[in-house]
Amino acid sequence: MSTLQQAMDLLQTIPENRLESVCTFMQFIKFQEDGQQPLENKPRKTSAFGIAHKYANPALIPLEKEAFANAMAEKHAIN
């Protein structure tokens, strides 16, 4: 059985209210194929550090351990 036939068979079993999500995903995949260069010609960033390193502030690293607790204390006025 071809991949296309397998996909069509699966689509027939998905409830109608979930098909919109499937259609959106398929459009996303199609957009990616149409709008992007081949992967071998495109530089890849594979980690969050690689993507966001230009925004890093080394002076704030020591504060990260308590950042969540501090944010919750500020939000909920916990002393």
PDB file of N, CA, C and O in Angstrom:
ATOM      1  N   MET A   1       0.844  -1.170   0.000  1.00  0.00           N
ATOM      2  CA  MET A   1       0.000   0.000   0.000  1.00  0.00           C
ATOM      3  C   MET A   1       0.896   1.241   0.000  1.00  0.00           C
ATOM      4  O   MET A   1       1.865   1.303   0.757  1.00  0.00           O
ATOM      5  N   SER A   2       0.587   2.204  -0.822  1.00  0.00           N
ATOM      6  CA  SER A   2       1.391   3.416  -0.919  1.00  0.00           C
ATOM      7  C   SER A   2       1.188   4.309   0.305  1.00  0.00           C
ATOM      8  O   SER A   2       0.207   4.177   1.037  1.00  0.00           O
ATOM      9  N   THR A   3       2.118   5.199   0.501  1.00  0.00           N
ATOM     10  CA  THR A   3       2.024   6.141   1.615  1.00  0.00           C
ATOM     11  C   THR A   3       0.791   7.026   1.461  1.00  0.00           C
ATOM     12  O   THR A   3       0.115   7.333   2.443  1.00  0.00           O
ATOM     13  N   LEU A   4       0.502   7.433   0.231  1.00  0.00           N
ATOM     14  CA  LEU A   4      -0.675   8.254  -0.016  1.00  0.00           C
ATOM     15  C   LEU A   4      -1.949   7.509   0.373  1.00  0.00           C
ATOM     16  O   LEU A   4      -2.844   8.085   0.991  1.00  0.00           O
ATOM     17  N   GLN A   5      -2.027   6.252   0.017  1.00  0.00           N
ATOM     18  CA  GLN A   5      -3.205   5.458   0.353  1.00  0.00           C
ATOM     19  C   GLN A   5      -3.321   5.266   1.862  1.00  0.00           C
ATOM     20  O   GLN A   5      -4.421   5.312   2.413  1.00  0.00           O
ATOM     21  N   GLN A   6      -2.189   5.053   2.530  1.00  0.00           N
ATOM     22  CA  GLN A   6      -2.208   4.927   3.991  1.00  0.00           C
ATOM     23  C   GLN A   6      -2.711   6.219   4.641  1.00  0.00           C
ATOM     24  O   GLN A   6      -3.508   6.185   5.579  1.00  0.00           O
ATOM     25  N   ALA A   7      -2.235   7.353   4.131  1.00  0.00           N
ATOM     26  CA  ALA A   7      -2.662   8.646   4.675  1.00  0.00           C
ATOM     27  C   ALA A   7      -4.154   8.857   4.457  1.00  0.00           C
ATOM     28  O   ALA A   7      -4.855   9.332   5.350  1.00  0.00           O
ATOM     29  N   MET A   8      -4.635   8.509   3.286  1.00  0.00           N
ATOM     30  CA  MET A   8      -6.059   8.673   2.991  1.00  0.00           C
ATOM     31  C   MET A   8      -6.914   7.776   3.887  1.00  0.00           C
ATOM     32  O   MET A   8      -7.973   8.185   4.362  1.00  0.00           O
ATOM     33  N   ASP A   9      -6.443   6.552   4.112  1.00  0.00           N
ATOM     34  CA  ASP A   9      -7.176   5.647   5.005  1.00  0.00           C
ATOM     35  C   ASP A   9      -7.233   6.201   6.426  1.00  0.00           C
ATOM     36  O   ASP A   9      -8.269   6.122   7.086  1.00  0.00           O
ATOM     37  N   LEU A  10      -6.115   6.761   6.895  1.00  0.00           N
ATOM     38  CA  LEU A  10      -6.100   7.356   8.234  1.00  0.00           C
ATOM     39  C   LEU A  10      -7.034   8.559   8.321  1.00  0.00           C
ATOM     40  O   LEU A  10      -7.743   8.727   9.314  1.00  0.00           O
ATOM     41  N   LEU A  11      -7.036   9.393   7.288  1.00  0.00           N
ATOM     42  CA  LEU A  11      -7.900  10.573   7.283  1.00  0.00           C
ATOM     43  C   LEU A  11      -9.367  10.195   7.391  1.00  0.00           C
ATOM     44  O   LEU A  11     -10.159  10.929   7.983  1.00  0.00           O
ATOM     45  N   GLN A  12      -9.731   9.061   6.824  1.00  0.00           N
ATOM     46  CA  GLN A  12     -11.125   8.628   6.877  1.00  0.00           C
ATOM     47  C   GLN A  12     -11.539   8.183   8.271  1.00  0.00           C
ATOM     48  O   GLN A  12     -12.731   8.130   8.575  1.00  0.00           O
ATOM     49  N   THR A  13     -10.567   7.862   9.122  1.00  0.00           N
ATOM     50  CA  THR A  13     -10.896   7.403  10.474  1.00  0.00           C
ATOM     51  C   THR A  13     -10.881   8.530  11.505  1.00  0.00           C
ATOM     52  O   THR A  13     -11.330   8.338  12.635  1.00  0.00           O
ATOM     53  N   ILE A  14     -10.368   9.708  11.128  1.00  0.00           N
ATOM     54  CA  ILE A  14     -10.272  10.831  12.056  1.00  0.00           C
ATOM     55  C   ILE A  14     -11.622  11.528  12.152  1.00  0.00           C
ATOM     56  O   ILE A  14     -12.264  11.785  11.134  1.00  0.00           O
ATOM     57  N   PRO A  15     -12.056  11.834  13.374  1.00  0.00           N
ATOM     58  CA  PRO A  15     -13.337  12.547  13.528  1.00  0.00           C
ATOM     59  C   PRO A  15     -13.313  13.900  12.819  1.00  0.00           C
ATOM     60  O   PRO A  15     -12.270  14.546  12.713  1.00  0.00           O
ATOM     61  N   GLU A  16     -14.455  14.302  12.351  1.00  0.00           N
ATOM     62  CA  GLU A  16     -14.592  15.540  11.573  1.00  0.00           C
ATOM     63  C   GLU A  16     -14.046  16.757  12.315  1.00  0.00           C
ATOM     64  O   GLU A  16     -13.422  17.623  11.702  1.00  0.00           O
ATOM     65  N   ASN A  17     -14.271  16.830  13.617  1.00  0.00           N
ATOM     66  CA  ASN A  17     -13.821  17.997  14.373  1.00  0.00           C
ATOM     67  C   ASN A  17     -12.302  18.052  14.519  1.00  0.00           C
ATOM     68  O   ASN A  17     -11.779  19.097  14.905  1.00  0.00           O
ATOM     69  N   ARG A  18     -11.577  16.984  14.232  1.00  0.00           N
ATOM     70  CA  ARG A  18     -10.114  16.983  14.308  1.00  0.00           C
ATOM     71  C   ARG A  18      -9.458  17.183  12.941  1.00  0.00           C
ATOM     72  O   ARG A  18      -8.250  17.407  12.867  1.00  0.00           O
ATOM     73  N   LEU A  19     -10.220  17.107  11.885  1.00  0.00           N
ATOM     74  CA  LEU A  19      -9.656  17.237  10.538  1.00  0.00           C
ATOM     75  C   LEU A  19      -9.087  18.624  10.265  1.00  0.00           C
ATOM     76  O   LEU A  19      -8.151  18.760   9.478  1.00  0.00           O
ATOM     77  N   GLU A  20      -9.631  19.646  10.897  1.00  0.00           N
ATOM     78  CA  GLU A  20      -9.113  20.997  10.702  1.00  0.00           C
ATOM     79  C   GLU A  20      -7.656  21.084  11.167  1.00  0.00           C
ATOM     80  O   GLU A  20      -6.829  21.722  10.515  1.00  0.00           O
ATOM     81  N   SER A  21      -7.350  20.447  12.284  1.00  0.00           N
ATOM     82  CA  SER A  21      -5.974  20.432  12.781  1.00  0.00           C
ATOM     83  C   SER A  21      -5.052  19.711  11.811  1.00  0.00           C
ATOM     84  O   SER A  21      -3.934  20.157  11.554  1.00  0.00           O
ATOM     85  N   VAL A  22      -5.525  18.600  11.276  1.00  0.00           N
ATOM     86  CA  VAL A  22      -4.724  17.838  10.315  1.00  0.00           C
ATOM     87  C   VAL A  22      -4.482  18.672   9.061  1.00  0.00           C
ATOM     88  O   VAL A  22      -3.372  18.694   8.529  1.00  0.00           O
ATOM     89  N   CYS A  23      -5.510  19.350   8.597  1.00  0.00           N
ATOM     90  CA  CYS A  23      -5.392  20.186   7.402  1.00  0.00           C
ATOM     91  C   CYS A  23      -4.405  21.328   7.633  1.00  0.00           C
ATOM     92  O   CYS A  23      -3.599  21.638   6.756  1.00  0.00           O
ATOM     93  N   THR A  24      -4.467  21.947   8.797  1.00  0.00           N
ATOM     94  CA  THR A  24      -3.539  23.027   9.131  1.00  0.00           C
ATOM     95  C   THR A  24      -2.107  22.524   9.131  1.00  0.00           C
ATOM     96  O   THR A  24      -1.208  23.191   8.617  1.00  0.00           O
ATOM     97  N   PHE A  25      -1.893  21.345   9.708  1.00  0.00           N
ATOM     98  CA  PHE A  25      -0.556  20.754   9.737  1.00  0.00           C
ATOM     99  C   PHE A  25      -0.059  20.459   8.316  1.00  0.00           C
ATOM    100  O   PHE A  25       1.106  20.701   8.002  1.00  0.00           O
ATOM    101  N   MET A  26      -0.923  19.947   7.479  1.00  0.00           N
ATOM    102  CA  MET A  26      -0.530  19.642   6.101  1.00  0.00           C
ATOM    103  C   MET A  26      -0.175  20.925   5.345  1.00  0.00           C
ATOM    104  O   MET A  26       0.767  20.934   4.551  1.00  0.00           O
ATOM    105  N   GLN A  27      -0.913  21.996   5.583  1.00  0.00           N
ATOM    106  CA  GLN A  27      -0.600  23.272   4.948  1.00  0.00           C
ATOM    107  C   GLN A  27       0.743  23.799   5.430  1.00  0.00           C
ATOM    108  O   GLN A  27       1.503  24.366   4.645  1.00  0.00           O
ATOM    109  N   PHE A  28       1.042  23.618   6.709  1.00  0.00           N
ATOM    110  CA  PHE A  28       2.326  24.017   7.271  1.00  0.00           C
ATOM    111  C   PHE A  28       3.471  23.266   6.593  1.00  0.00           C
ATOM    112  O   PHE A  28       4.479  23.867   6.219  1.00  0.00           O
ATOM    113  N   ILE A  29       3.314  21.961   6.437  1.00  0.00           N
ATOM    114  CA  ILE A  29       4.338  21.151   5.774  1.00  0.00           C
ATOM    115  C   ILE A  29       4.517  21.603   4.328  1.00  0.00           C
ATOM    116  O   ILE A  29       5.646  21.729   3.854  1.00  0.00           O
ATOM    117  N   LYS A  30       3.434  21.843   3.638  1.00  0.00           N
ATOM    118  CA  LYS A  30       3.499  22.297   2.240  1.00  0.00           C
ATOM    119  C   LYS A  30       4.200  23.651   2.150  1.00  0.00           C
ATOM    120  O   LYS A  30       5.020  23.864   1.257  1.00  0.00           O
ATOM    121  N   PHE A  31       3.884  24.570   3.073  1.00  0.00           N
ATOM    122  CA  PHE A  31       4.513  25.883   3.087  1.00  0.00           C
ATOM    123  C   PHE A  31       6.021  25.752   3.296  1.00  0.00           C
ATOM    124  O   PHE A  31       6.805  26.448   2.649  1.00  0.00           O
ATOM    125  N   GLN A  32       6.422  24.866   4.195  1.00  0.00           N
ATOM    126  CA  GLN A  32       7.840  24.665   4.448  1.00  0.00           C
ATOM    127  C   GLN A  32       8.556  24.178   3.199  1.00  0.00           C
ATOM    128  O   GLN A  32       9.650  24.649   2.886  1.00  0.00           O
ATOM    129  N   GLU A  33       7.960  23.254   2.496  1.00  0.00           N
ATOM    130  CA  GLU A  33       8.588  22.716   1.287  1.00  0.00           C
ATOM    131  C   GLU A  33       8.679  23.772   0.192  1.00  0.00           C
ATOM    132  O   GLU A  33       9.684  23.850  -0.514  1.00  0.00           O
ATOM    133  N   ASP A  34       7.637  24.585   0.049  1.00  0.00           N
ATOM    134  CA  ASP A  34       7.610  25.589  -1.009  1.00  0.00           C
ATOM    135  C   ASP A  34       8.530  26.768  -0.722  1.00  0.00           C
ATOM    136  O   ASP A  34       9.119  27.329  -1.646  1.00  0.00           O
ATOM    137  N   GLY A  35       8.662  27.152   0.549  1.00  0.00           N
ATOM    138  CA  GLY A  35       9.338  28.382   0.867  1.00  0.00           C
ATOM    139  C   GLY A  35      10.762  28.263   1.346  1.00  0.00           C
ATOM    140  O   GLY A  35      11.396  29.286   1.604  1.00  0.00           O
ATOM    141  N   GLN A  36      11.298  27.064   1.478  1.00  0.00           N
ATOM    142  CA  GLN A  36      12.619  26.932   2.052  1.00  0.00           C
ATOM    143  C   GLN A  36      13.627  26.393   1.059  1.00  0.00           C
ATOM    144  O   GLN A  36      13.287  25.720   0.085  1.00  0.00           O
ATOM    145  N   GLN A  37      14.881  26.713   1.342  1.00  0.00           N
ATOM    146  CA  GLN A  37      15.985  26.185   0.560  1.00  0.00           C
ATOM    147  C   GLN A  37      16.223  24.737   0.970  1.00  0.00           C
ATOM    148  O   GLN A  37      15.765  24.319   2.033  1.00  0.00           O
ATOM    149  N   PRO A  38      16.925  23.970   0.156  1.00  0.00           N
ATOM    150  CA  PRO A  38      17.316  22.637   0.583  1.00  0.00           C
ATOM    151  C   PRO A  38      18.162  22.721   1.854  1.00  0.00           C
ATOM    152  O   PRO A  38      18.917  23.675   2.041  1.00  0.00           O
ATOM    153  N   LEU A  39      18.033  21.728   2.717  1.00  0.00           N
ATOM    154  CA  LEU A  39      18.708  21.770   4.013  1.00  0.00           C
ATOM    155  C   LEU A  39      20.219  21.837   3.892  1.00  0.00           C
ATOM    156  O   LEU A  39      20.872  22.448   4.738  1.00  0.00           O
ATOM    157  N   GLU A  40      20.796  21.224   2.861  1.00  0.00           N
ATOM    158  CA  GLU A  40      22.253  21.236   2.757  1.00  0.00           C
ATOM    159  C   GLU A  40      22.819  22.621   2.463  1.00  0.00           C
ATOM    160  O   GLU A  40      24.008  22.850   2.684  1.00  0.00           O
ATOM    161  N   ASN A  41      22.013  23.539   1.979  1.00  0.00           N
ATOM    162  CA  ASN A  41      22.466  24.899   1.690  1.00  0.00           C
ATOM    163  C   ASN A  41      22.147  25.878   2.818  1.00  0.00           C
ATOM    164  O   ASN A  41      22.493  27.056   2.727  1.00  0.00           O
ATOM    165  N   LYS A  42      21.510  25.417   3.850  1.00  0.00           N
ATOM    166  CA  LYS A  42      21.005  26.299   4.885  1.00  0.00           C
ATOM    167  C   LYS A  42      21.723  26.022   6.209  1.00  0.00           C
ATOM    168  O   LYS A  42      21.781  24.875   6.653  1.00  0.00           O
ATOM    169  N   PRO A  43      22.273  27.069   6.843  1.00  0.00           N
ATOM    170  CA  PRO A  43      22.890  26.835   8.150  1.00  0.00           C
ATOM    171  C   PRO A  43      21.824  26.448   9.161  1.00  0.00           C
ATOM    172  O   PRO A  43      20.711  26.972   9.130  1.00  0.00           O
ATOM    173  N   ARG A  44      22.165  25.525  10.063  1.00  0.00           N
ATOM    174  CA  ARG A  44      21.186  25.034  11.024  1.00  0.00           C
ATOM    175  C   ARG A  44      21.590  25.380  12.445  1.00  0.00           C
ATOM    176  O   ARG A  44      22.753  25.243  12.823  1.00  0.00           O
ATOM    177  N   LYS A  45      20.629  25.824  13.220  1.00  0.00           N
ATOM    178  CA  LYS A  45      20.789  26.027  14.650  1.00  0.00           C
ATOM    179  C   LYS A  45      19.997  24.910  15.317  1.00  0.00           C
ATOM    180  O   LYS A  45      18.788  24.797  15.115  1.00  0.00           O
ATOM    181  N   THR A  46      20.675  24.087  16.111  1.00  0.00           N
ATOM    182  CA  THR A  46      19.995  22.916  16.643  1.00  0.00           C
ATOM    183  C   THR A  46      19.665  23.005  18.121  1.00  0.00           C
ATOM    184  O   THR A  46      18.938  22.154  18.632  1.00  0.00           O
ATOM    185  N   SER A  47      20.166  23.990  18.813  1.00  0.00           N
ATOM    186  CA  SER A  47      19.866  24.073  20.239  1.00  0.00           C
ATOM    187  C   SER A  47      19.334  25.457  20.584  1.00  0.00           C
ATOM    188  O   SER A  47      19.541  26.425  19.852  1.00  0.00           O
ATOM    189  N   ALA A  48      18.653  25.523  21.702  1.00  0.00           N
ATOM    190  CA  ALA A  48      18.140  26.822  22.152  1.00  0.00           C
ATOM    191  C   ALA A  48      19.293  27.771  22.434  1.00  0.00           C
ATOM    192  O   ALA A  48      19.190  28.968  22.166  1.00  0.00           O
ATOM    193  N   PHE A  49      20.387  27.249  22.971  1.00  0.00           N
ATOM    194  CA  PHE A  49      21.545  28.101  23.217  1.00  0.00           C
ATOM    195  C   PHE A  49      22.065  28.672  21.906  1.00  0.00           C
ATOM    196  O   PHE A  49      22.409  29.852  21.839  1.00  0.00           O
ATOM    197  N   GLY A  50      22.127  27.855  20.871  1.00  0.00           N
ATOM    198  CA  GLY A  50      22.616  28.312  19.576  1.00  0.00           C
ATOM    199  C   GLY A  50      21.744  29.397  18.972  1.00  0.00           C
ATOM    200  O   GLY A  50      22.239  30.302  18.300  1.00  0.00           O
ATOM    201  N   ILE A  51      20.453  29.304  19.212  1.00  0.00           N
ATOM    202  CA  ILE A  51      19.519  30.264  18.645  1.00  0.00           C
ATOM    203  C   ILE A  51      19.516  31.566  19.445  1.00  0.00           C
ATOM    204  O   ILE A  51      19.465  32.648  18.859  1.00  0.00           O
ATOM    205  N   ALA A  52      19.570  31.476  20.773  1.00  0.00           N
ATOM    206  CA  ALA A  52      19.364  32.640  21.625  1.00  0.00           C
ATOM    207  C   ALA A  52      20.639  33.190  22.260  1.00  0.00           C
ATOM    208  O   ALA A  52      20.556  34.075  23.111  1.00  0.00           O
ATOM    209  N   HIS A  53      21.795  32.701  21.879  1.00  0.00           N
ATOM    210  CA  HIS A  53      23.023  33.121  22.551  1.00  0.00           C
ATOM    211  C   HIS A  53      23.282  34.617  22.448  1.00  0.00           C
ATOM    212  O   HIS A  53      23.913  35.195  23.333  1.00  0.00           O
ATOM    213  N   LYS A  54      22.809  35.250  21.386  1.00  0.00           N
ATOM    214  CA  LYS A  54      23.068  36.683  21.241  1.00  0.00           C
ATOM    215  C   LYS A  54      22.289  37.520  22.253  1.00  0.00           C
ATOM    216  O   LYS A  54      22.605  38.690  22.467  1.00  0.00           O
ATOM    217  N   TYR A  55      21.260  36.917  22.883  1.00  0.00           N
ATOM    218  CA  TYR A  55      20.478  37.636  23.879  1.00  0.00           C
ATOM    219  C   TYR A  55      20.955  37.377  25.300  1.00  0.00           C
ATOM    220  O   TYR A  55      20.428  37.978  26.236  1.00  0.00           O
ATOM    221  N   ALA A  56      21.918  36.518  25.485  1.00  0.00           N
ATOM    222  CA  ALA A  56      22.368  36.132  26.824  1.00  0.00           C
ATOM    223  C   ALA A  56      23.039  37.305  27.532  1.00  0.00           C
ATOM    224  O   ALA A  56      23.759  38.097  26.925  1.00  0.00           O
ATOM    225  N   ASN A  57      22.780  37.388  28.822  1.00  0.00           N
ATOM    226  CA  ASN A  57      23.413  38.398  29.653  1.00  0.00           C
ATOM    227  C   ASN A  57      24.146  37.648  30.766  1.00  0.00           C
ATOM    228  O   ASN A  57      23.521  37.236  31.743  1.00  0.00           O
ATOM    229  N   PRO A  58      25.466  37.465  30.632  1.00  0.00           N
ATOM    230  CA  PRO A  58      26.217  36.683  31.617  1.00  0.00           C
ATOM    231  C   PRO A  58      26.079  37.206  33.047  1.00  0.00           C
ATOM    232  O   PRO A  58      26.212  36.432  33.996  1.00  0.00           O
ATOM    233  N   ALA A  59      25.820  38.480  33.217  1.00  0.00           N
ATOM    234  CA  ALA A  59      25.689  39.037  34.557  1.00  0.00           C
ATOM    235  C   ALA A  59      24.446  38.523  35.281  1.00  0.00           C
ATOM    236  O   ALA A  59      24.394  38.558  36.510  1.00  0.00           O
ATOM    237  N   LEU A  60      23.448  38.047  34.542  1.00  0.00           N
ATOM    238  CA  LEU A  60      22.209  37.579  35.157  1.00  0.00           C
ATOM    239  C   LEU A  60      22.210  36.088  35.467  1.00  0.00           C
ATOM    240  O   LEU A  60      21.285  35.605  36.121  1.00  0.00           O
ATOM    241  N   ILE A  61      23.201  35.357  35.026  1.00  0.00           N
ATOM    242  CA  ILE A  61      23.232  33.909  35.225  1.00  0.00           C
ATOM    243  C   ILE A  61      23.132  33.525  36.705  1.00  0.00           C
ATOM    244  O   ILE A  61      22.388  32.596  37.020  1.00  0.00           O
ATOM    245  N   PRO A  62      23.837  34.183  37.626  1.00  0.00           N
ATOM    246  CA  PRO A  62      23.702  33.799  39.043  1.00  0.00           C
ATOM    247  C   PRO A  62      22.280  33.973  39.592  1.00  0.00           C
ATOM    248  O   PRO A  62      21.911  33.306  40.559  1.00  0.00           O
ATOM    249  N   LEU A  63      21.494  34.843  39.000  1.00  0.00           N
ATOM    250  CA  LEU A  63      20.133  35.087  39.482  1.00  0.00           C
ATOM    251  C   LEU A  63      19.125  34.045  38.992  1.00  0.00           C
ATOM    252  O   LEU A  63      18.000  33.994  39.488  1.00  0.00           O
ATOM    253  N   GLU A  64      19.519  33.215  38.022  1.00  0.00           N
ATOM    254  CA  GLU A  64      18.584  32.265  37.438  1.00  0.00           C
ATOM    255  C   GLU A  64      18.106  31.207  38.422  1.00  0.00           C
ATOM    256  O   GLU A  64      16.976  30.731  38.304  1.00  0.00           O
ATOM    257  N   LYS A  65      18.932  30.827  39.386  1.00  0.00           N
ATOM    258  CA  LYS A  65      18.537  29.781  40.329  1.00  0.00           C
ATOM    259  C   LYS A  65      17.291  30.162  41.113  1.00  0.00           C
ATOM    260  O   LYS A  65      16.452  29.308  41.401  1.00  0.00           O
ATOM    261  N   GLU A  66      17.166  31.414  41.452  1.00  0.00           N
ATOM    262  CA  GLU A  66      16.045  31.862  42.269  1.00  0.00           C
ATOM    263  C   GLU A  66      15.024  32.661  41.467  1.00  0.00           C
ATOM    264  O   GLU A  66      14.119  33.254  42.054  1.00  0.00           O
ATOM    265  N   ALA A  67      15.143  32.692  40.163  1.00  0.00           N
ATOM    266  CA  ALA A  67      14.275  33.546  39.347  1.00  0.00           C
ATOM    267  C   ALA A  67      12.808  33.163  39.474  1.00  0.00           C
ATOM    268  O   ALA A  67      11.957  34.038  39.634  1.00  0.00           O
ATOM    269  N   PHE A  68      12.494  31.878  39.407  1.00  0.00           N
ATOM    270  CA  PHE A  68      11.089  31.457  39.472  1.00  0.00           C
ATOM    271  C   PHE A  68      10.502  31.769  40.838  1.00  0.00           C
ATOM    272  O   PHE A  68       9.400  32.309  40.935  1.00  0.00           O
ATOM    273  N   ALA A  69      11.232  31.434  41.891  1.00  0.00           N
ATOM    274  CA  ALA A  69      10.746  31.701  43.246  1.00  0.00           C
ATOM    275  C   ALA A  69      10.537  33.194  43.457  1.00  0.00           C
ATOM    276  O   ALA A  69       9.545  33.604  44.059  1.00  0.00           O
ATOM    277  N   ASN A  70      11.457  33.999  42.969  1.00  0.00           N
ATOM    278  CA  ASN A  70      11.319  35.451  43.095  1.00  0.00           C
ATOM    279  C   ASN A  70      10.111  35.972  42.326  1.00  0.00           C
ATOM    280  O   ASN A  70       9.389  36.843  42.814  1.00  0.00           O
ATOM    281  N   ALA A  71       9.890  35.443  41.129  1.00  0.00           N
ATOM    282  CA  ALA A  71       8.756  35.874  40.313  1.00  0.00           C
ATOM    283  C   ALA A  71       7.437  35.510  40.992  1.00  0.00           C
ATOM    284  O   ALA A  71       6.497  36.306  40.998  1.00  0.00           O
ATOM    285  N   MET A  72       7.368  34.300  41.565  1.00  0.00           N
ATOM    286  CA  MET A  72       6.142  33.884  42.246  1.00  0.00           C
ATOM    287  C   MET A  72       5.915  34.706  43.509  1.00  0.00           C
ATOM    288  O   MET A  72       4.778  35.057  43.825  1.00  0.00           O
ATOM    289  N   ALA A  73       6.982  35.014  44.230  1.00  0.00           N
ATOM    290  CA  ALA A  73       6.850  35.837  45.427  1.00  0.00           C
ATOM    291  C   ALA A  73       6.345  37.230  45.065  1.00  0.00           C
ATOM    292  O   ALA A  73       5.500  37.795  45.759  1.00  0.00           O
ATOM    293  N   GLU A  74       6.868  37.769  43.981  1.00  0.00           N
ATOM    294  CA  GLU A  74       6.428  39.098  43.539  1.00  0.00           C
ATOM    295  C   GLU A  74       4.982  39.068  43.046  1.00  0.00           C
ATOM    296  O   GLU A  74       4.196  39.965  43.349  1.00  0.00           O
ATOM    297  N   LYS A  75       4.644  38.036  42.289  1.00  0.00           N
ATOM    298  CA  LYS A  75       3.296  37.954  41.739  1.00  0.00           C
ATOM    299  C   LYS A  75       2.248  37.758  42.819  1.00  0.00           C
ATOM    300  O   LYS A  75       1.182  38.373  42.780  1.00  0.00           O
ATOM    301  N   HIS A  76       2.556  36.895  43.787  1.00  0.00           N
ATOM    302  CA  HIS A  76       1.567  36.548  44.813  1.00  0.00           C
ATOM    303  C   HIS A  76       1.820  37.258  46.143  1.00  0.00           C
ATOM    304  O   HIS A  76       1.159  36.957  47.137  1.00  0.00           O
ATOM    305  N   ALA A  77       2.757  38.187  46.172  1.00  0.00           N
ATOM    306  CA  ALA A  77       3.088  38.972  47.359  1.00  0.00           C
ATOM    307  C   ALA A  77       3.405  38.097  48.562  1.00  0.00           C
ATOM    308  O   ALA A  77       2.961  38.359  49.679  1.00  0.00           O
ATOM    309  N   ILE A  78       4.191  37.041  48.303  1.00  0.00           N
ATOM    310  CA  ILE A  78       4.634  36.162  49.381  1.00  0.00           C
ATOM    311  C   ILE A  78       5.878  36.778  49.997  1.00  0.00           C
ATOM    312  O   ILE A  78       6.786  37.187  49.274  1.00  0.00           O
ATOM    313  N   ASN A  79       5.935  36.850  51.313  1.00  0.00           N
ATOM    314  CA  ASN A  79       7.095  37.456  51.976  1.00  0.00           C
ATOM    315  C   ASN A  79       8.038  36.423  52.451  1.00  0.00           C
ATOM    316  O   ASN A  79       9.072  36.751  53.033  1.00  0.00           O
TER     317      ASN A  79
END
